[in-house]
């Protein structure tokens, strides 16, 4: 299924503005995050920051079939939680050495911005730092591969090469990126792994086309590519309880190549609160 194409300069500017709000919220989090904070406190900070930027969360009360409305302003996923962590899933304060992935979705002037980054609180183990580096580098390599006229598969090839073949980590199965625009999710689906057979990812051979607006998001784990989730619960965890990371950027395909609308997030630090 193909994506709708973004061609109006006015709409491109509006989509870029929404992405900038996400980046600015992450930049504010860098100065805010520290050991001792609870997930409700962090989520409240995200909500107040979005309000100060003149936008609102596109995640709060979001619905998909078979799950209750999403309860949080942002997705806050700690350690073995890969994605879709909520502020209600734990009352335990952050501890030094925790790894926290924060996914922020905004709506501003009718357009969506959606990007995630992973932070270590005060310090991180060598394995955690290697995992974070692999997440960042796989995202960058994948974006470079998003060239107009090339198949979507090129993204997955680049991510898999960096994350699995070079770094030796696992890319989580059945999770990936997506088209977006005035809605949070739309076609095409962007897998992070090369499919074993064509029907596994039918969109893989579609070409990147100028005007595509895509949120791309590698999700890596140390010990497994399998997941676990409680029934009727949003958070998704690694099946073996090993550490995971999540990085996400908003990319517009232009005739000259990919334009990262969330540019600057690649300058965010790995370690915060120290």
C-alpha positions in Angstrom: 0.0 0.0 0.0 1.5 3.4 -1.0 1.7 6.5 1.1 0.1 9.9 0.3 2.7 12.3 -0.9 3.5 15.6 0.6 4.2 18.3 -2.0 2.9 21.6 -0.8 5.6 23.9 0.6 3.1 25.1 3.2 2.4 21.5 4.4 6.1 20.6 4.4 6.8 23.6 6.6 3.9 22.6 9.0 5.2 19.0 9.2 8.7 20.3 9.9 7.3 22.5 12.6 5.7 19.6 14.4 8.9 17.6 14.2 10.8 20.5 15.7 8.4 20.4 18.7 9.4 16.8 19.3 13.1 17.7 19.1 12.7 20.6 21.5 10.8 18.4 24.0 13.7 15.9 23.9 16.2 18.7 24.4 14.2 19.8 27.5 14.2 16.2 28.8 18.0 16.1 28.6 18.1 18.8 31.3 15.2 17.3 33.3 15.9 13.5 33.6 17.6 12.2 36.7 17.6 9.4 39.2 14.7 9.4 41.6 12.1 10.6 39.2 9.0 8.5 38.6 7.3 7.7 35.3 4.3 9.9 36.2 6.6 12.9 36.9 8.4 12.4 33.6 5.1 12.1 31.7 3.8 15.2 33.4 6.9 17.1 32.3 6.4 16.0 28.7 2.8 17.2 28.8 3.6 20.6 30.2 6.5 21.0 27.7 4.2 20.2 24.8 1.7 22.8 26.1 4.4 25.4 26.3 5.3 24.7 22.7 1.7 25.2 21.5 1.1 21.6 20.7 -0.4 18.5 22.3 0.3 14.8 22.6 -0.8 12.7 19.7 -0.5 9.6 21.9 -2.8 10.5 24.7 -6.0 8.5 24.5 -4.9 7.0 21.2 -6.8 3.8 20.4 -6.1 0.6 18.5 -8.3 -2.5 18.4 -8.3 -4.8 21.5 -6.4 -2.3 23.7 -7.7 0.5 26.1 -7.0 4.1 25.1 -3.3 4.9 25.6 -3.1 6.6 29.0 0.1 8.7 28.8 1.4 11.9 27.1 4.4 9.9 25.9 5.7 6.4 25.6 8.2 5.8 28.5 10.0 2.5 28.2 12.6 1.5 30.8 15.3 -1.2 30.5 13.6 -4.4 29.1 10.5 -2.4 27.9 11.0 -1.9 24.2 8.1 0.4 23.3 4.7 1.7 24.4 5.6 2.0 28.0 3.1 4.0 30.1 3.4 6.2 33.1 1.1 3.8 35.0 3.1 0.6 34.6 5.5 1.3 37.4 5.8 3.5 40.5 9.4 2.7 40.9 11.8 5.7 40.7 14.5 5.7 38.1 17.9 4.4 39.4 21.4 5.2 38.2 22.2 2.8 35.3 18.6 2.6 34.1 18.1 2.9 30.3 15.0 4.9 29.3 13.5 5.2 25.8 11.1 8.1 25.4 8.9 8.3 22.4 7.1 11.6 21.8 4.3 12.2 19.4 2.8 15.7 18.9 0.1 17.4 17.0 0.6 20.9 15.9 -1.5 22.8 13.4 -3.0 19.5 12.3 0.3 17.8 11.6 2.1 15.0 13.5 5.7 14.8 14.7 6.9 11.5 16.2 10.4 10.6 17.3 12.1 8.6 20.1 15.5 8.6 21.8 17.1 6.5 24.5 19.0 7.8 27.5 21.0 6.2 30.3 20.6 7.7 33.8 23.9 8.8 35.2 25.9 5.9 33.8 25.6 2.8 31.7 27.3 -0.6 31.4 29.6 -1.2 28.5 27.0 -3.5 26.9 24.3 -0.8 27.3 26.5 1.8 25.7 27.3 -0.5 22.8 23.6 -1.2 22.3 22.8 2.5 22.4 25.5 3.2 19.8 24.2 0.5 17.6 20.7 2.0 17.8 21.9 5.5 16.9 24.2 4.3 14.1 21.6 1.9 12.6 19.1 4.8 12.5 21.7 7.1 10.7 22.7 4.4 8.2 19.0 3.6 7.5 18.2 7.2 6.8 21.1 7.5 4.4 19.7 4.6 2.5 16.3 6.2 2.0 17.0 7.4 -1.5 14.2 8.2 -4.0 13.6 5.4 -6.4 15.3 2.8 -4.2 13.1 0.1 -2.5 12.0 0.4 1.1 14.0 -2.7 1.6 17.2 -0.6 1.5 16.3 0.8 4.9 16.1 -2.6 6.5 19.3 -3.8 4.8 21.2 -0.8 6.2 19.7 -1.2 9.7 20.3 -4.9 9.8 23.9 -4.5 8.6 24.8 -2.1 11.4 22.7 -3.6 14.3 23.1 -7.3 13.7 26.0 -8.0 11.4 28.4 -5.4 12.7 27.3 -4.9 16.4 25.9 -8.4 17.0 22.6 -7.3 18.6 19.0 -8.3 17.9 16.5 -6.4 15.9 13.1 -6.9 17.5 10.6 -8.8 15.3 7.3 -7.5 14.0 7.9 -3.9 15.0 8.8 -1.1 12.7 8.2 2.4 11.3 5.3 3.9 9.4 4.0 6.6 7.2 2.4 9.6 8.9 1.2 13.1 8.3 -2.1 14.4 9.6 -2.6 11.0 11.1 -0.2 9.3 13.5 0.0 6.0 11.5 -0.4 5.3 7.9 1.1 3.3 5.0 3.7 2.1 4.3 4.9 -0.1 7.0 8.8 0.1 7.3 10.2 -3.1 8.7 13.7 -3.0 10.4 14.6 -6.5 9.2 15.1 -8.0 5.7 12.1 -10.3 5.2 12.8 -14.0 4.9 10.1 -14.3 2.2 8.2 -11.7 0.1 4.8 -12.1 1.8 6.5 -11.3 5.2 6.8 -7.6 4.1 4.8 -7.0 0.9 5.7 -3.3 0.8 9.5 -4.0 0.9 9.9 -3.5 -2.9 7.9 -0.3 -3.1 10.2 2.6 -4.0 10.9 5.6 -1.8 9.2 8.5 -3.6 9.6 12.2 -3.2 6.9 13.5 -0.8 6.8 10.4 1.4 6.7 11.3 5.1 7.9 8.4 7.2 8.7 7.8 10.8 11.5 5.2 10.9 12.4 3.5 14.2 15.0 0.8 14.9 14.3 -1.2 18.1 17.2 -3.3 19.3 17.8 -5.8 22.2 20.8 -7.4 23.7 19.5 -11.0 24.1 16.6 -11.7 21.9 14.4 -10.6 18.9 11.2 -12.0 20.6 8.7 -9.9 22.6 6.3 -10.3 25.5 3.2 -8.3 26.3 0.5 -8.6 28.9 -3.1 -9.1 27.7 -4.8 -5.8 27.1 -1.7 -3.9 28.1 0.3 -1.4 25.9 3.9 -2.0 27.0 6.0 -4.5 24.9 8.9 -6.1 26.6 11.9 -8.3 25.5 11.0 -11.9 26.0 14.1 -12.6 28.0 14.2 -9.4 30.1 17.3 -8.1 28.4 18.0 -4.4 27.7 16.5 -2.7 24.7 16.7 0.6 22.9 14.5 2.6 20.6 15.4 5.4 18.3 13.1 7.2 15.9 13.2 10.0 13.4 10.8 11.8 11.0 12.0 11.7 7.4 10.7 13.5 4.3 11.8 11.9 1.0 12.8 14.7 -1.4 14.0 14.5 -5.0 17.6 15.0 -3.7 17.4 12.4 -0.9 16.1 12.0 2.6 15.5 15.1 4.8 15.5 14.4 8.5 12.9 16.7 10.0 14.1 15.8 13.5 17.7 16.7 12.7 19.6 17.7 15.8 18.3 14.8 17.8 21.5 12.9 16.8 23.3 15.4 19.0 21.4 14.4 22.1 23.7 12.8 24.8 23.6 9.1 25.7 23.9 9.8 29.4 21.8 12.3 31.4 21.3 13.3 35.0 25.0 13.0 35.9 
